[in-house]
Amino acid sequence: MTEIQEWSDAELDEFEKLCAPLVKYLQTNHKRCDLYSVIIVQWDGVLLATGTGGGNVYFPFKTPD
């Protein structure tokens, strides 16, 4: 993997567009999420840590061979 020194404006804009739906989910899904909830995105899955609401969930994804 190539080390990234700086993010271009286009890369930052794309990243913000990708993350916006996740942030909206955290802000509006009051049954599961609170101010301490986080989404951790990894190469092979996503962890939803629901803060004080409990019930952390890991969602695995298939990875390319």
C-alpha positions in Angstrom: 0.0 0.0 0.0 1.3 3.5 -0.9 1.7 5.9 1.9 -0.5 9.0 1.5 1.2 12.3 2.6 -1.7 14.6 1.9 -5.4 14.4 1.0 -6.5 16.3 -2.1 -9.7 18.4 -1.9 -11.4 15.8 -4.2 -10.4 12.9 -1.9 -11.6 14.7 1.2 -14.9 15.5 -0.6 -15.4 11.9 -1.6 -14.6 10.7 1.9 -17.1 13.1 3.4 -19.8 11.9 1.0 -19.1 8.3 2.0 -19.2 9.0 5.7 -22.2 11.3 5.8 -24.8 8.5 5.7 -23.0 6.7 8.5 -23.0 9.8 10.7 -26.7 10.5 9.9 -27.4 6.9 11.0 -25.6 7.4 14.3 -27.4 10.7 14.8 -30.9 9.4 14.0 -31.1 5.8 15.1 -31.9 6.6 18.7 -32.9 3.0 19.6 -29.4 1.7 19.1 -27.0 4.8 19.1 -26.1 7.6 21.4 -23.3 10.2 21.7 -20.7 7.4 22.4 -21.6 5.2 19.5 -18.9 4.6 16.8 -18.6 2.8 13.5 -15.1 1.3 12.9 -14.5 0.5 9.3 -11.8 -2.1 8.6 -10.6 -3.9 5.5 -12.7 -7.0 6.1 -15.7 -5.7 8.0 -17.4 -3.0 10.1 -17.8 -2.8 13.9 -20.8 -0.9 15.3 -20.0 -0.1 18.9 -23.2 1.3 20.4 -21.8 3.2 23.3 -23.9 3.1 26.4 -26.7 1.3 24.6 -24.8 -2.0 24.5 -25.0 -4.7 21.9 -21.8 -4.2 19.8 -22.1 -5.9 16.4 -19.5 -6.9 13.9 -20.4 -7.2 10.2 -17.9 -9.2 8.2 -17.4 -8.6 4.5 -15.9 -10.8 1.8 -12.4 -9.7 0.8 -10.9 -9.9 -2.6 -8.5 -12.8 -3.1 
